[in-house]
Amino acid sequence: MVDLIEKKRNGSALTQEEIKFMIQGYTNDEIPDYQMSAFSMAVFFRDMTSDERAALTMAMVESGDQIDLSGIEGVKVDKHSTGGVGDTTTLVLAPLVASLGVPVAKMSGRGLGHTGGTIDKLEAVPGFHVEITNEEFIDLVNKNKVAVVGQSGNLTPADKKLYGLRDVTATVESIPLIASSIMSKKIASGADAIVLDVKTGSGAFMKDLKDAEELAHAMVDIGNSVGRNTMAVISDMNQPLGFAVGNALEVREAIDTLRGNGPKDLEELCLTLGSYMVYLANKAESVQAAREMLKESISNGKALETFKTFISSQGGDATVVDNPEQLPSASFVIDVPAPKSGTVESIVANEIGTAAMLLGAGRATKESEIDLAVGLVLKKKIGDSVEQGEPIVEIHSNQKDNKEVIDKIQQAFSITPNPVQAPTLIYKEVTGE
């Protein structure tokens, strides 16, 4: 291991065998944390070649279980988002893409952070559960083209171990380490093709567009070099996506979007990501044709019907789709007034996320209990004009005192007397070509 640290420190590339030796040794506790820390820091400064990145990804894939989805007919396409605030895309995309016959075999975790993960959001539907066997999961995807299951306990253990180490050694912000971490989980989950939604802006991990582009290219290169058809969309997270931030509120917004009445930005991002998913699954001649098919599926009600089938087949009460008031609802709904008149210039997305977490919509620690009913609904977004006292956000809360949340929201909004243009939603699309 000392030789490998030295080799990387001096800027040389490691072979596939050397990387495999290191990841196996670290996973089996034969290589200590301090040596892996030194290696991570060497990578941080010296970077990795595309061959090294692919080798590191596959070594992490092979460190634990790999999900076998060969029992599912067709090209399995997975979508991954690098995370943001109010990111409801999976709830819309899974049934929307499945309605065109594309198998969506989704593995999701529970979320740490502002709001719950996809599973937490879906569990806002009474009765919905993800505790199903692998056989049931595969049967459901073959039958309905969509199912969601909790992540297996032993997927990419090397990545979990390495991620914990990077967190405490200031080596998180390394493109090869981030890219291999994300891609190892996606590849171990068994997808044939992968569509990535790489977020950039104040509410994203990659604040800078240049860094987001670099990460997108790195992940697309890894995916394609290990035989997974991969592409990425770089999208804006300078403000929350859609209007809702919170579990039941986001389910309601997903239902609206599948009806064709959702927020325009959420709908647009879902159509963009979805059209690539459909295209990569060989269900459309072109990306544009796939987009038209998705729009048709929303307008003829097929997408919504697929959502109902998906919910009921996993024990959920599908009547919530027609009666969203059956979803958990909060005791108090409070308007946050605009402190002055003007145009919304910026919204610090992370602060909106933190405000939702203070209400109980997310987990600060793994042990935290989520309140599925609470959250925020934005009434104004960047570029919207607002009068003093007019509501900018609606708080859905189960606590009487919401002063801290109101203060945080008002500080997150910046209002200017000048006109402001709404931000670009999609900056770039990155394909392997």
N, C-alpha and C positions, 0 to 999 in steps of 0.2 A: 504493500500500500504506500509506503514511503516513496518508492520509485515512481508510482503513478502520480502522487501529489507533486513530486519534483518535475515530472515530465509535463504536467499541465501548467505548473507555475512558470516553466520556461517557454510556454506557448506552443508545445507540440501537441499533435492530435493523438488520442488514445485509440486503440483498436477495439473492435466489437468484443473480442475475448477479454480484454483488460477491463472494459466497462462492465461486462457480465460478472467477472470475478469480484469486482468491487461491490456491485449492488447485491449480489448473493451473500457475500461476506458480511455486509452491513445489515441485511435483513436477518441473518442468522446470528447476530451479535458477535461475530468473529472480528469485525472491524469496529473500533470504538468511535463514539461520537466526536471526539476531538480530532481524529484523523479525517472523518467525513466533513467536519466543519472546515478544516483547512482546504480540503478538495473543493468544497462549495465556494469558498472565497476565491480560490484560484480560477474557477469557472467564471465567477462574477467579473473578474478583471481580464481574463484571457479569452472568454467566450468559447464556443464549440463549433466545429464544422457541422454541415448538415448531416453527414454520415454519423458523427458522434451523437448528435441530437436524436437521430432515429434509433441508434443502438441503445442509448440511455432509456428512451421511451419503451422499447421492447423488453429491455432487462427488467423494468418496473412492471410491465404487463405480466411477465413470466414469474414474478415474485409471489404471485398468489393465484386465486381462482380466475378462470376465464369463462365467461358465460357463452354457452353454445346455443346459438339461435338458429342452427341449421334446420331445425324442425319447423321453422316458419317459412311459408312459401313467399317468394318474391325478394326484391332488394330491400333490405332493412336500412332505413335512413334515420339517423339520430341527429338531434339539434342540441347544441350547447351554447349557453350564454355565459359570458364572463361576469355577469351579475350587475345589478343596478337597483334602482328604486322603482317600485310599482311595475316590475317586469312580469307581466301577465302572459307573455307570448306562448308558453307551453300549453296553458289551459285552452287557448284558442287554436294553436297549431295542431295539437295531437288529433282532435276530432276532425278539423278542417282537412288536413292532409289525408287522414284515414278515409274520409268520405269519398276520396277518389281512388280507393283501392290500394293505397300505399301502406304497407305494414309499419305501424309505429309501436315499437316495443320499448317503452320508456322506463328507465330505472332512475329513480330520484331519491335524493336524501332529504332529511329534514333540515330546515335552514337555521343557521346561526346568523344573527344580524337583525336588520331592520324589520323584516317580516318573515314569515315562515317560508319553507321551501315549497315546491309544487305539491308534495304529499300533504303538508299542513293545510294548504289552501283547499285541496280537494276534500279533506276531512271536515271542512265546514259544511259539506253536504251531509245531512243526517244519514247514518248507516254506511257511508262509503268507507271501504277499508282496502289496504294494500297487502294484507297478510295472506298471500296466496302462494301455492307451491309453484315450482318451476314448470311443472306439467300444465297446471291450470293457466299459468301466464301464457305459455305457448299456444294452448288451445284457444284462449280468448283472442289473441292476436290473429290467429288463423281464421277465427269465426267473425270477429267484429273489426279486424284490422287495427285495433288499438287496445292497449292495456298499460297500466302503470303499476310497478312493483317497487318495494323498498330495496335499497342497495344491499347486495350480499356483504356479509361481515368481512370477508377476506379478499376483497378486490384490491389489487395494488398495495399490499402492506408496506412495500419499500417506499412508495410515495408518501403514505401517511407518516412514516418514520422520518423521512427526509424533510417533509414539509414542516413538521414540528421543530426540527433542528434549524431549518432556514429562518423560521420565525424568530428565534432567539439569538441568531448570529448575524443579523443584518444582511442576509443574502436572499431575501424574498424577491427583490426587484431585478432578477436576472432572466433575460428573455429565454435562453435555452432551458433553464430550470422551471420557469413557469409553463413554457410550451410543452415540455415533456411530461410535466405533472398533469396538465389538463388532458393531453392526448392519450396518456397511458390509461386513464380511467375510461375514456370513450372507447378505446380499442378493446380493453378487457371486457367491456359491456357487450361486445359482439356485433356491433353495427357494420354493415358493408360500406356505407357512405355516410359522411358527416358534414353537416352544415353548421358553421360557427357564427355566432353573433358576438363580435368583439366590440365592447362598449368603450367610448372615450368621453371625457368631460368631467365636471366637478363631482358627479355621483358615481364615477367608475373607478376601477382599480388603475387603469391607464388614463391619467389625466390629460396626457398630451397626444395629439393625433399621430405624430411621427412614431411614438412608442407603440401606439395601438396598431399602426400599419406593420411595424417590425414584428410584433407578436403574431398578427394575422398571417403574415408570410411564413413565419417560422412554423406555425401549427399546420398550415396547408401543406408545406413542404414535407413535414414529418408524416402526415396522413397519407399523402400520395406516394411517398417513398416506401411505406410499409404495406402498400396495396389497398389502401382505403381511399375511395374517391372523395376528395375533401375540397370544400371551398368556404370562404368567409365573407361576411358582410360587416363593415365597420359602421356602427350606428351611434347616434348622439345620446349621451346621458348627462347633459348639462341641466336637465330638469327631469322630474319623474316621467316615465312613459305612461300615457293614458292619464286618467284622473284619480283612480283609486289606489290607495296604499294600505293594505290590510287584507286579511285572509278572505272572509266572507264577502267583503266589498269588492275584491278582485274577481271572485267567482261571478258575482253579479255583473261586473263589467265584461267578463269573458262571454257570458250569455248574451249581453247586448251586442257585442262585437260579432258573434256568430249569427245574430239576427240581422246584421247589417246596420245596427244603430250605435255602434261603439265609437270611441274617440278616434279621430282620423289618423293620428300618429300610430296608435296601436294597430289599427287595421292595416295601414300601409306597411309597417314592419312585418306583420304576419304574412301579408301577401308576398312580400319580397323574399322572406326566408322560406315560406311555403312553396313558392314557385321553384326555387332551387331544389327543395326536397323532392318534389314531384318529378322534376327533370332528371335528377340523379337516380331516381328509382325507375327510369325508363318508361314513365307513364305519359310523357308528352314529347312532341317533336322538338320544342324549343322552350326556353324559360318564359318567353312571352305567351306562348300557347298555354303553358301550365298556369300562368297567372289568370288568364281568361277562364280556365276551367275552375279555379278556386273561387273566382267572383261569382260564377254561375252556381256553384255549390252553396254559397251563402244565400244568393237570391232565391233559389228554388227550395230552400229549407233543408237540404240534404245534410249540410254540416251540423245543423242544430239537432236533427234526428240522430246522427251518429254520436253526438255528445250525450243524448238521453240514453242510448243503448249502452254506451261506455259506462255511464254512471250506474245504471241499474244492474249491469252484469257484474259490478264489483260491490253489490249490496247497498248502493246509494238510492235515495229516494228521488227518482227522476222527475217527480212532479214539481220540484223546486225550479226546474227550467221554465215552466209556465207560470209558476207562482214564487218568484224570488223572495217575497216577503217571508217565506218559510225558513230562509237561511237565518243563522244567528244574528240578532240585532242588538245594538247597544242601548243602554238606558237613557243616555243623554246625547243629544245632537246639538252642537254649539257652533255658531258662526264666528270665524275670526275676521274682524273688520280690517280693511286697508287703513294704515296709519295716515295716508295722504292720497291725493288724486294724482293721476299721471298714467304712465305706461309701465308694465312690468318689464324691467330691464334684465334681471337675472333671478334665478331661484337656486339656492345652494341645495342640490338634491340630497346630499348626505345628511344635512340638517333636518330635512323633511322626514327622511328615513329614521333618524334618531328620535324625532318627535313621535312617530308612530310606535317606536319601540318603548318609549316612556309610557305610552298608553297600555302596553302589553301585547302589541301586535307581533312582536318578534322576541327572540331569545338573546339575552345578554350573555348567558352561560348555557351549557348543555342541559343543566337541570331546570332552567326556567320553564314555567308553564306558559303556554300561549293562550291569549284570549282571542278566540276566532272572530268575535263580533266587532272588535274595535279597529280603529284606523282613521284615515283621513281621506277626504275627497276634495281635490283641487277644483276651485271655481274659476281660477285665472291662471294662464300660463304666459310664458315669455312672448311679448309682442301684443298682449291684450291690454286695452285701456281699462282704467278702474277709477271709480269715484271714492273719495275719502268716506270711510264707514261701510262701504260695500263689502260683502263677504269675499275673501280671497281663498279661504279653505273652510271646509265643514269638518268639524271634529266629531267622531263617533266614539264616545267614551263610556266606561262603566265606573268612573271615579268622579266624585263631586268637585274636587279641586283640580282644575286644569290650567292654572296660571302659568306653570313652567312650560307646558306644551304650547300655549298661546304665544308666550314670549319668544320661544324658539322659532315658531313659524313666522312671526312678524320680522324677526331678525334675518330669516332665510330669504325673504322677499326684498328685492331692491327695486324701488319705483322711481322713475325719472320723468321730468316734464317733456322730454324729447321723444319723438317716435322711435320705435325699435322694431327691427325685423325678427320674425320667428326664426329660430335656428334651423340649419339643415338637419334633416333626420338621418339620411343615409349618405355617408361621405364617400364610400368606396366599396367595390365588390372585388374580392381577391380570389381568382381561380388559379389552378395549378399550371395553366398554360403560360 
